[in-house]
Amino acid sequence: MSLRTRCPKEAGTLARRLAVCGDTITKHIEQSGMNYGELRTKVHGHFKRVLERAKARRDELGPYTEHEKERMLDTLQYYEMDNEDYWDLMGKEYATREYKKFLQCN
């Protein structure tokens, strides 16, 4: 999927966010009961909407402030954590809520 940006930093941020989402979904494929083609279509649609919302928000807000840049670096540290450590830190309720949100949107 194209990230539709030429900025390497923006592409890296978007890619890491999508990678976390993808890794989470992949670990829960067995629970979904979907076939691969159906799952692929739903995941692609989900990521496309996440990307569109992220880009629209940045277009609306303009360039990052210094505070936003600091917060983004903190967030990236979370996204770069081992997947199990990330979800342990975020908690079971958060993981369950994110998973259910994904299933409801698709």
Secondary structure, DSSP 8 states (H G I E B T S, - for coil): -------HHHHHHHHHHHHHHHHHHHHTHHHH---HHHHHHHHHHHHHHHHHHHHHHHHHH-S--HHHHHHHHHHHHHHTS-HHHHHHHH-HHHHHHHHHHHHHH-
